[in-house]
Amino acid sequence: MRVNDIPNIDKLTTPEKILLVEELWDSIDLAGAEVPVPQSHTSELDNRMARLSSNPGRLLSLEELCDRIETRK
């Protein structure tokens, strides 16, 4: 299904479209549907975890990360 397949969607305001998207996400969550994860995503996560384990380096706390983001604004 595509956006253009939904009748009158072009008449919705941006806030109405956002609410529609939220409703769609909620309906997926309520249904308990499992979304398959592509093998490429699983492999990438495994690779990243392996790199982190072999060279943990210095990780930032959430506070440190937020501070860095604020200083770049």
PyMOL Python script that loads the backbone (N, CA, C, O; Angstrom):
from pymol import cmd

cmd.read_pdbstr("""\
ATOM      1  N   MET A   1       0.846  -1.175   0.000  1.00  0.00           N
ATOM      2  CA  MET A   1       0.000   0.000   0.000  1.00  0.00           C
ATOM      3  C   MET A   1       0.893   1.240   0.000  1.00  0.00           C
ATOM      4  O   MET A   1       1.949   1.277   0.631  1.00  0.00           O
ATOM      5  N   ARG A   2       0.442   2.218  -0.709  1.00  0.00           N
ATOM      6  CA  ARG A   2       1.139   3.491  -0.795  1.00  0.00           C
ATOM      7  C   ARG A   2       0.235   4.602  -0.279  1.00  0.00           C
ATOM      8  O   ARG A   2      -0.983   4.448  -0.184  1.00  0.00           O
ATOM      9  N   VAL A   3       0.861   5.719   0.049  1.00  0.00           N
ATOM     10  CA  VAL A   3       0.117   6.863   0.566  1.00  0.00           C
ATOM     11  C   VAL A   3      -0.996   7.259  -0.401  1.00  0.00           C
ATOM     12  O   VAL A   3      -2.107   7.575   0.022  1.00  0.00           O
ATOM     13  N   ASN A   4      -0.698   7.242  -1.686  1.00  0.00           N
ATOM     14  CA  ASN A   4      -1.689   7.657  -2.687  1.00  0.00           C
ATOM     15  C   ASN A   4      -2.877   6.706  -2.771  1.00  0.00           C
ATOM     16  O   ASN A   4      -3.906   7.046  -3.354  1.00  0.00           O
ATOM     17  N   ASP A   5      -2.737   5.501  -2.185  1.00  0.00           N
ATOM     18  CA  ASP A   5      -3.840   4.539  -2.181  1.00  0.00           C
ATOM     19  C   ASP A   5      -4.898   4.873  -1.129  1.00  0.00           C
ATOM     20  O   ASP A   5      -5.983   4.293  -1.142  1.00  0.00           O
ATOM     21  N   ILE A   6      -4.595   5.796  -0.227  1.00  0.00           N
ATOM     22  CA  ILE A   6      -5.519   6.157   0.843  1.00  0.00           C
ATOM     23  C   ILE A   6      -6.362   7.337   0.374  1.00  0.00           C
ATOM     24  O   ILE A   6      -5.839   8.422   0.119  1.00  0.00           O
ATOM     25  N   PRO A   7      -7.673   7.116   0.262  1.00  0.00           N
ATOM     26  CA  PRO A   7      -8.530   8.200  -0.237  1.00  0.00           C
ATOM     27  C   PRO A   7      -8.457   9.449   0.645  1.00  0.00           C
ATOM     28  O   PRO A   7      -8.461   9.358   1.872  1.00  0.00           O
ATOM     29  N   ASN A   8      -8.391  10.580   0.015  1.00  0.00           N
ATOM     30  CA  ASN A   8      -8.430  11.894   0.662  1.00  0.00           C
ATOM     31  C   ASN A   8      -7.262  12.186   1.603  1.00  0.00           C
ATOM     32  O   ASN A   8      -7.330  13.141   2.377  1.00  0.00           O
ATOM     33  N   ILE A   9      -6.215  11.406   1.558  1.00  0.00           N
ATOM     34  CA  ILE A   9      -5.092  11.676   2.468  1.00  0.00           C
ATOM     35  C   ILE A   9      -4.462  13.020   2.162  1.00  0.00           C
ATOM     36  O   ILE A   9      -3.924  13.671   3.058  1.00  0.00           O
ATOM     37  N   ASP A  10      -4.521  13.437   0.928  1.00  0.00           N
ATOM     38  CA  ASP A  10      -3.950  14.733   0.556  1.00  0.00           C
ATOM     39  C   ASP A  10      -4.712  15.904   1.169  1.00  0.00           C
ATOM     40  O   ASP A  10      -4.219  17.032   1.177  1.00  0.00           O
ATOM     41  N   LYS A  11      -5.908  15.639   1.678  1.00  0.00           N
ATOM     42  CA  LYS A  11      -6.693  16.699   2.301  1.00  0.00           C
ATOM     43  C   LYS A  11      -6.397  16.848   3.788  1.00  0.00           C
ATOM     44  O   LYS A  11      -6.851  17.802   4.419  1.00  0.00           O
ATOM     45  N   LEU A  12      -5.640  15.914   4.346  1.00  0.00           N
ATOM     46  CA  LEU A  12      -5.296  15.994   5.765  1.00  0.00           C
ATOM     47  C   LEU A  12      -4.221  17.053   5.993  1.00  0.00           C
ATOM     48  O   LEU A  12      -3.349  17.262   5.149  1.00  0.00           O
ATOM     49  N   THR A  13      -4.294  17.706   7.127  1.00  0.00           N
ATOM     50  CA  THR A  13      -3.243  18.644   7.512  1.00  0.00           C
ATOM     51  C   THR A  13      -2.046  17.846   8.019  1.00  0.00           C
ATOM     52  O   THR A  13      -2.156  16.650   8.291  1.00  0.00           O
ATOM     53  N   THR A  14      -0.931  18.501   8.140  1.00  0.00           N
ATOM     54  CA  THR A  14       0.254  17.817   8.661  1.00  0.00           C
ATOM     55  C   THR A  14       0.011  17.259  10.068  1.00  0.00           C
ATOM     56  O   THR A  14       0.365  16.108  10.323  1.00  0.00           O
ATOM     57  N   PRO A  15      -0.577  18.025  10.987  1.00  0.00           N
ATOM     58  CA  PRO A  15      -0.856  17.442  12.312  1.00  0.00           C
ATOM     59  C   PRO A  15      -1.781  16.223  12.238  1.00  0.00           C
ATOM     60  O   PRO A  15      -1.608  15.269  12.997  1.00  0.00           O
ATOM     61  N   GLU A  16      -2.750  16.250  11.337  1.00  0.00           N
ATOM     62  CA  GLU A  16      -3.651  15.104  11.181  1.00  0.00           C
ATOM     63  C   GLU A  16      -2.894  13.887  10.653  1.00  0.00           C
ATOM     64  O   GLU A  16      -3.156  12.758  11.069  1.00  0.00           O
ATOM     65  N   LYS A  17      -1.967  14.118   9.745  1.00  0.00           N
ATOM     66  CA  LYS A  17      -1.160  13.009   9.211  1.00  0.00           C
ATOM     67  C   LYS A  17      -0.283  12.413  10.306  1.00  0.00           C
ATOM     68  O   LYS A  17      -0.112  11.195  10.375  1.00  0.00           O
ATOM     69  N   ILE A  18       0.267  13.260  11.150  1.00  0.00           N
ATOM     70  CA  ILE A  18       1.094  12.771  12.261  1.00  0.00           C
ATOM     71  C   ILE A  18       0.253  11.928  13.207  1.00  0.00           C
ATOM     72  O   ILE A  18       0.694  10.871  13.657  1.00  0.00           O
ATOM     73  N   LEU A  19      -0.940  12.383  13.506  1.00  0.00           N
ATOM     74  CA  LEU A  19      -1.841  11.603  14.364  1.00  0.00           C
ATOM     75  C   LEU A  19      -2.183  10.262  13.719  1.00  0.00           C
ATOM     76  O   LEU A  19      -2.269   9.245  14.407  1.00  0.00           O
ATOM     77  N   LEU A  20      -2.377  10.258  12.415  1.00  0.00           N
ATOM     78  CA  LEU A  20      -2.658   9.017  11.703  1.00  0.00           C
ATOM     79  C   LEU A  20      -1.492   8.035  11.829  1.00  0.00           C
ATOM     80  O   LEU A  20      -1.693   6.844  12.071  1.00  0.00           O
ATOM     81  N   VAL A  21      -0.284   8.544  11.664  1.00  0.00           N
ATOM     82  CA  VAL A  21       0.901   7.693  11.794  1.00  0.00           C
ATOM     83  C   VAL A  21       1.003   7.130  13.212  1.00  0.00           C
ATOM     84  O   VAL A  21       1.325   5.956  13.395  1.00  0.00           O
ATOM     85  N   GLU A  22       0.729   7.963  14.206  1.00  0.00           N
ATOM     86  CA  GLU A  22       0.753   7.489  15.589  1.00  0.00           C
ATOM     87  C   GLU A  22      -0.271   6.382  15.806  1.00  0.00           C
ATOM     88  O   GLU A  22       0.008   5.387  16.474  1.00  0.00           O
ATOM     89  N   GLU A  23      -1.451   6.563  15.240  1.00  0.00           N
ATOM     90  CA  GLU A  23      -2.497   5.537  15.359  1.00  0.00           C
ATOM     91  C   GLU A  23      -2.055   4.236  14.699  1.00  0.00           C
ATOM     92  O   GLU A  23      -2.293   3.152  15.232  1.00  0.00           O
ATOM     93  N   LEU A  24      -1.413   4.347  13.541  1.00  0.00           N
ATOM     94  CA  LEU A  24      -0.920   3.148  12.863  1.00  0.00           C
ATOM     95  C   LEU A  24       0.114   2.410  13.710  1.00  0.00           C
ATOM     96  O   LEU A  24       0.043   1.190  13.855  1.00  0.00           O
ATOM     97  N   TRP A  25       1.079   3.154  14.272  1.00  0.00           N
ATOM     98  CA  TRP A  25       2.096   2.533  15.126  1.00  0.00           C
ATOM     99  C   TRP A  25       1.454   1.865  16.328  1.00  0.00           C
ATOM    100  O   TRP A  25       1.822   0.748  16.690  1.00  0.00           O
ATOM    101  N   ASP A  26       0.500   2.537  16.945  1.00  0.00           N
ATOM    102  CA  ASP A  26      -0.184   1.968  18.101  1.00  0.00           C
ATOM    103  C   ASP A  26      -0.913   0.689  17.730  1.00  0.00           C
ATOM    104  O   ASP A  26      -0.923  -0.267  18.507  1.00  0.00           O
ATOM    105  N   SER A  27      -1.522   0.659  16.552  1.00  0.00           N
ATOM    106  CA  SER A  27      -2.251  -0.538  16.149  1.00  0.00           C
ATOM    107  C   SER A  27      -1.299  -1.709  15.911  1.00  0.00           C
ATOM    108  O   SER A  27      -1.657  -2.861  16.157  1.00  0.00           O
ATOM    109  N   ILE A  28      -0.100  -1.422  15.437  1.00  0.00           N
ATOM    110  CA  ILE A  28       0.894  -2.481  15.250  1.00  0.00           C
ATOM    111  C   ILE A  28       1.325  -3.016  16.597  1.00  0.00           C
ATOM    112  O   ILE A  28       1.425  -4.230  16.779  1.00  0.00           O
ATOM    113  N   ASP A  29       1.582  -2.132  17.539  1.00  0.00           N
ATOM    114  CA  ASP A  29       2.011  -2.528  18.867  1.00  0.00           C
ATOM    115  C   ASP A  29       0.939  -3.355  19.564  1.00  0.00           C
ATOM    116  O   ASP A  29       1.244  -4.380  20.174  1.00  0.00           O
ATOM    117  N   LEU A  30      -0.317  -2.915  19.478  1.00  0.00           N
ATOM    118  CA  LEU A  30      -1.409  -3.622  20.128  1.00  0.00           C
ATOM    119  C   LEU A  30      -1.614  -5.012  19.543  1.00  0.00           C
ATOM    120  O   LEU A  30      -1.998  -5.939  20.257  1.00  0.00           O
ATOM    121  N   ALA A  31      -1.363  -5.157  18.267  1.00  0.00           N
ATOM    122  CA  ALA A  31      -1.547  -6.443  17.619  1.00  0.00           C
ATOM    123  C   ALA A  31      -0.454  -7.425  18.008  1.00  0.00           C
ATOM    124  O   ALA A  31      -0.589  -8.627  17.781  1.00  0.00           O
ATOM    125  N   GLY A  32       0.626  -6.924  18.592  1.00  0.00           N
ATOM    126  CA  GLY A  32       1.733  -7.801  18.979  1.00  0.00           C
ATOM    127  C   GLY A  32       2.447  -8.408  17.788  1.00  0.00           C
ATOM    128  O   GLY A  32       3.094  -9.449  17.901  1.00  0.00           O
ATOM    129  N   ALA A  33       2.326  -7.760  16.663  1.00  0.00           N
ATOM    130  CA  ALA A  33       2.945  -8.270  15.448  1.00  0.00           C
ATOM    131  C   ALA A  33       4.457  -8.217  15.559  1.00  0.00           C
ATOM    132  O   ALA A  33       5.036  -7.233  16.018  1.00  0.00           O
ATOM    133  N   GLU A  34       5.066  -9.282  15.136  1.00  0.00           N
ATOM    134  CA  GLU A  34       6.523  -9.306  15.114  1.00  0.00           C
ATOM    135  C   GLU A  34       6.991  -8.940  13.717  1.00  0.00           C
ATOM    136  O   GLU A  34       6.562  -9.527  12.723  1.00  0.00           O
ATOM    137  N   VAL A  35       7.869  -7.971  13.662  1.00  0.00           N
ATOM    138  CA  VAL A  35       8.425  -7.538  12.394  1.00  0.00           C
ATOM    139  C   VAL A  35       9.742  -8.276  12.199  1.00  0.00           C
ATOM    140  O   VAL A  35      10.632  -8.187  13.045  1.00  0.00           O
ATOM    141  N   PRO A  36       9.873  -8.993  11.111  1.00  0.00           N
ATOM    142  CA  PRO A  36      11.121  -9.733  10.898  1.00  0.00           C
ATOM    143  C   PRO A  36      12.302  -8.787  10.742  1.00  0.00           C
ATOM    144  O   PRO A  36      12.196  -7.740  10.103  1.00  0.00           O
ATOM    145  N   VAL A  37      13.418  -9.166  11.329  1.00  0.00           N
ATOM    146  CA  VAL A  37      14.643  -8.376  11.232  1.00  0.00           C
ATOM    147  C   VAL A  37      15.506  -8.999  10.138  1.00  0.00           C
ATOM    148  O   VAL A  37      15.817 -10.188  10.199  1.00  0.00           O
ATOM    149  N   PRO A  38      15.892  -8.214   9.147  1.00  0.00           N
ATOM    150  CA  PRO A  38      16.734  -8.765   8.075  1.00  0.00           C
ATOM    151  C   PRO A  38      18.058  -9.290   8.625  1.00  0.00           C
ATOM    152  O   PRO A  38      18.604  -8.740   9.581  1.00  0.00           O
ATOM    153  N   GLN A  39      18.558 -10.337   8.025  1.00  0.00           N
ATOM    154  CA  GLN A  39      19.821 -10.933   8.454  1.00  0.00           C
ATOM    155  C   GLN A  39      20.955  -9.914   8.390  1.00  0.00           C
ATOM    156  O   GLN A  39      21.862  -9.955   9.221  1.00  0.00           O
ATOM    157  N   SER A  40      20.921  -9.005   7.426  1.00  0.00           N
ATOM    158  CA  SER A  40      21.977  -7.999   7.315  1.00  0.00           C
ATOM    159  C   SER A  40      22.008  -7.107   8.561  1.00  0.00           C
ATOM    160  O   SER A  40      23.085  -6.691   8.987  1.00  0.00           O
ATOM    161  N   HIS A  41      20.852  -6.810   9.147  1.00  0.00           N
ATOM    162  CA  HIS A  41      20.804  -5.988  10.359  1.00  0.00           C
ATOM    163  C   HIS A  41      21.368  -6.763  11.548  1.00  0.00           C
ATOM    164  O   HIS A  41      22.132  -6.227  12.350  1.00  0.00           O
ATOM    165  N   THR A  42      20.979  -8.031  11.647  1.00  0.00           N
ATOM    166  CA  THR A  42      21.490  -8.872  12.730  1.00  0.00           C
ATOM    167  C   THR A  42      23.003  -9.008  12.633  1.00  0.00           C
ATOM    168  O   THR A  42      23.704  -8.928  13.641  1.00  0.00           O
ATOM    169  N   SER A  43      23.501  -9.213  11.431  1.00  0.00           N
ATOM    170  CA  SER A  43      24.946  -9.338  11.223  1.00  0.00           C
ATOM    171  C   SER A  43      25.670  -8.057  11.605  1.00  0.00           C
ATOM    172  O   SER A  43      26.722  -8.104  12.242  1.00  0.00           O
ATOM    173  N   GLU A  44      25.116  -6.921  11.224  1.00  0.00           N
ATOM    174  CA  GLU A  44      25.739  -5.632  11.554  1.00  0.00           C
ATOM    175  C   GLU A  44      25.785  -5.428  13.064  1.00  0.00           C
ATOM    176  O   GLU A  44      26.802  -4.986  13.599  1.00  0.00           O
ATOM    177  N   LEU A  45      24.700  -5.744  13.749  1.00  0.00           N
ATOM    178  CA  LEU A  45      24.695  -5.620  15.213  1.00  0.00           C
ATOM    179  C   LEU A  45      25.727  -6.544  15.845  1.00  0.00           C
ATOM    180  O   LEU A  45      26.429  -6.150  16.776  1.00  0.00           O
ATOM    181  N   ASP A  46      25.819  -7.770  15.342  1.00  0.00           N
ATOM    182  CA  ASP A  46      26.823  -8.704  15.853  1.00  0.00           C
ATOM    183  C   ASP A  46      28.233  -8.157  15.652  1.00  0.00           C
ATOM    184  O   ASP A  46      29.074  -8.252  16.545  1.00  0.00           O
ATOM    185  N   ASN A  47      28.488  -7.582  14.469  1.00  0.00           N
ATOM    186  CA  ASN A  47      29.809  -7.000  14.187  1.00  0.00           C
ATOM    187  C   ASN A  47      30.117  -5.837  15.127  1.00  0.00           C
ATOM    188  O   ASN A  47      31.238  -5.711  15.618  1.00  0.00           O
ATOM    189  N   ARG A  48      29.139  -5.004  15.370  1.00  0.00           N
ATOM    190  CA  ARG A  48      29.354  -3.857  16.259  1.00  0.00           C
ATOM    191  C   ARG A  48      29.600  -4.307  17.684  1.00  0.00           C
ATOM    192  O   ARG A  48      30.452  -3.747  18.374  1.00  0.00           O
ATOM    193  N   MET A  49      28.868  -5.307  18.132  1.00  0.00           N
ATOM    194  CA  MET A  49      29.078  -5.824  19.488  1.00  0.00           C
ATOM    195  C   MET A  49      30.470  -6.449  19.619  1.00  0.00           C
ATOM    196  O   MET A  49      31.125  -6.291  20.649  1.00  0.00           O
ATOM    197  N   ALA A  50      30.919  -7.150  18.587  1.00  0.00           N
ATOM    198  CA  ALA A  50      32.246  -7.753  18.604  1.00  0.00           C
ATOM    199  C   ALA A  50      33.326  -6.674  18.658  1.00  0.00           C
ATOM    200  O   ALA A  50      34.297  -6.801  19.405  1.00  0.00           O
ATOM    201  N   ARG A  51      33.158  -5.610  17.865  1.00  0.00           N
ATOM    202  CA  ARG A  51      34.136  -4.501  17.892  1.00  0.00           C
ATOM    203  C   ARG A  51      34.154  -3.832  19.251  1.00  0.00           C
ATOM    204  O   ARG A  51      35.224  -3.486  19.753  1.00  0.00           O
ATOM    205  N   LEU A  52      32.994  -3.643  19.854  1.00  0.00           N
ATOM    206  CA  LEU A  52      32.925  -3.024  21.170  1.00  0.00           C
ATOM    207  C   LEU A  52      33.607  -3.904  22.216  1.00  0.00           C
ATOM    208  O   LEU A  52      34.321  -3.402  23.083  1.00  0.00           O
ATOM    209  N   SER A  53      33.387  -5.206  22.134  1.00  0.00           N
ATOM    210  CA  SER A  53      33.988  -6.126  23.101  1.00  0.00           C
ATOM    211  C   SER A  53      35.506  -6.169  22.966  1.00  0.00           C
ATOM    212  O   SER A  53      36.219  -6.249  23.966  1.00  0.00           O
ATOM    213  N   SER A  54      35.997  -6.117  21.739  1.00  0.00           N
ATOM    214  CA  SER A  54      37.438  -6.207  21.527  1.00  0.00           C
ATOM    215  C   SER A  54      38.158  -4.889  21.793  1.00  0.00           C
ATOM    216  O   SER A  54      39.355  -4.885  22.080  1.00  0.00           O
ATOM    217  N   ASN A  55      37.442  -3.772  21.700  1.00  0.00           N
ATOM    218  CA  ASN A  55      38.053  -2.467  21.919  1.00  0.00           C
ATOM    219  C   ASN A  55      36.988  -1.532  22.506  1.00  0.00           C
ATOM    220  O   ASN A  55      36.418  -0.709  21.789  1.00  0.00           O
ATOM    221  N   PRO A  56      36.724  -1.663  23.806  1.00  0.00           N
ATOM    222  CA  PRO A  56      35.618  -0.900  24.389  1.00  0.00           C
ATOM    223  C   PRO A  56      35.793   0.617  24.344  1.00  0.00           C
ATOM    224  O   PRO A  56      34.802   1.344  24.269  1.00  0.00           O
ATOM    225  N   GLY A  57      37.025   1.104  24.388  1.00  0.00           N
ATOM    226  CA  GLY A  57      37.238   2.538  24.326  1.00  0.00           C
ATOM    227  C   GLY A  57      36.520   3.265  25.455  1.00  0.00           C
ATOM    228  O   GLY A  57      36.149   2.663  26.463  1.00  0.00           O
ATOM    229  N   ARG A  58      36.332   4.545  25.276  1.00  0.00           N
ATOM    230  CA  ARG A  58      35.653   5.342  26.290  1.00  0.00           C
ATOM    231  C   ARG A  58      34.258   5.654  25.805  1.00  0.00           C
ATOM    232  O   ARG A  58      34.082   6.319  24.784  1.00  0.00           O
ATOM    233  N   LEU A  59      33.270   5.178  26.528  1.00  0.00           N
ATOM    234  CA  LEU A  59      31.885   5.452  26.175  1.00  0.00           C
ATOM    235  C   LEU A  59      31.402   6.682  26.919  1.00  0.00           C
ATOM    236  O   LEU A  59      31.869   6.977  28.020  1.00  0.00           O
ATOM    237  N   LEU A  60      30.476   7.390  26.321  1.00  0.00           N
ATOM    238  CA  LEU A  60      29.921   8.590  26.939  1.00  0.00           C
ATOM    239  C   LEU A  60      28.663   8.232  27.722  1.00  0.00           C
ATOM    240  O   LEU A  60      27.885   7.365  27.324  1.00  0.00           O
ATOM    241  N   SER A  61      28.487   8.913  28.830  1.00  0.00           N
ATOM    242  CA  SER A  61      27.222   8.796  29.536  1.00  0.00           C
ATOM    243  C   SER A  61      26.189   9.612  28.759  1.00  0.00           C
ATOM    244  O   SER A  61      26.548  10.404  27.888  1.00  0.00           O
ATOM    245  N   LEU A  62      24.919   9.421  29.072  1.00  0.00           N
ATOM    246  CA  LEU A  62      23.886  10.191  28.401  1.00  0.00           C
ATOM    247  C   LEU A  62      24.080  11.683  28.652  1.00  0.00           C
ATOM    248  O   LEU A  62      23.893  12.500  27.750  1.00  0.00           O
ATOM    249  N   GLU A  63      24.449  12.028  29.861  1.00  0.00           N
ATOM    250  CA  GLU A  63      24.684  13.436  30.195  1.00  0.00           C
ATOM    251  C   GLU A  63      25.820  14.014  29.360  1.00  0.00           C
ATOM    252  O   GLU A  63      25.706  15.125  28.842  1.00  0.00           O
ATOM    253  N   GLU A  64      26.923  13.264  29.226  1.00  0.00           N
ATOM    254  CA  GLU A  64      28.053  13.733  28.425  1.00  0.00           C
ATOM    255  C   GLU A  64      27.654  13.916  26.958  1.00  0.00           C
ATOM    256  O   GLU A  64      28.037  14.892  26.312  1.00  0.00           O
ATOM    257  N   LEU A  65      26.889  12.969  26.454  1.00  0.00           N
ATOM    258  CA  LEU A  65      26.437  13.061  25.073  1.00  0.00           C
ATOM    259  C   LEU A  65      25.566  14.294  24.870  1.00  0.00           C
ATOM    260  O   LEU A  65      25.748  15.029  23.900  1.00  0.00           O
ATOM    261  N   CYS A  66      24.631  14.522  25.770  1.00  0.00           N
ATOM    262  CA  CYS A  66      23.760  15.706  25.675  1.00  0.00           C
ATOM    263  C   CYS A  66      24.572  16.994  25.740  1.00  0.00           C
ATOM    264  O   CYS A  66      24.285  17.946  25.015  1.00  0.00           O
ATOM    265  N   ASP A  67      25.583  17.028  26.605  1.00  0.00           N
ATOM    266  CA  ASP A  67      26.442  18.215  26.704  1.00  0.00           C
ATOM    267  C   ASP A  67      27.166  18.471  25.386  1.00  0.00           C
ATOM    268  O   ASP A  67      27.252  19.612  24.931  1.00  0.00           O
ATOM    269  N   ARG A  68      27.682  17.419  24.781  1.00  0.00           N
ATOM    270  CA  ARG A  68      28.371  17.577  23.499  1.00  0.00           C
ATOM    271  C   ARG A  68      27.436  18.090  22.417  1.00  0.00           C
ATOM    272  O   ARG A  68      27.810  18.940  21.609  1.00  0.00           O
ATOM    273  N   ILE A  69      26.230  17.572  22.406  1.00  0.00           N
ATOM    274  CA  ILE A  69      25.263  18.018  21.411  1.00  0.00           C
ATOM    275  C   ILE A  69      24.930  19.486  21.615  1.00  0.00           C
ATOM    276  O   ILE A  69      24.840  20.244  20.649  1.00  0.00           O
ATOM    277  N   GLU A  70      24.745  19.892  22.870  1.00  0.00           N
ATOM    278  CA  GLU A  70      24.416  21.290  23.158  1.00  0.00           C
ATOM    279  C   GLU A  70      25.535  22.232  22.741  1.00  0.00           C
ATOM    280  O   GLU A  70      25.271  23.322  22.232  1.00  0.00           O
ATOM    281  N   THR A  71      26.786  21.822  22.952  1.00  0.00           N
ATOM    282  CA  THR A  71      27.912  22.699  22.596  1.00  0.00           C
ATOM    283  C   THR A  71      28.059  22.858  21.099  1.00  0.00           C
ATOM    284  O   THR A  71      28.662  23.830  20.643  1.00  0.00           O
ATOM    285  N   ARG A  72      27.528  21.934  20.325  1.00  0.00           N
ATOM    286  CA  ARG A  72      27.634  22.024  18.862  1.00  0.00           C
ATOM    287  C   ARG A  72      26.541  22.863  18.239  1.00  0.00           C
ATOM    288  O   ARG A  72      26.610  23.168  17.048  1.00  0.00           O
ATOM    289  N   LYS A  73      25.536  23.246  19.004  1.00  0.00           N
ATOM    290  CA  LYS A  73      24.441  24.047  18.441  1.00  0.00           C
ATOM    291  C   LYS A  73      24.866  25.470  18.197  1.00  0.00           C
ATOM    292  O   LYS A  73      24.068  26.280  17.726  1.00  0.00           O
TER     293      LYS A  73
END
""", "prot")
cmd.dss("prot")
cmd.show_as("cartoon", "prot")
cmd.util.cbc("prot")
cmd.orient("prot")
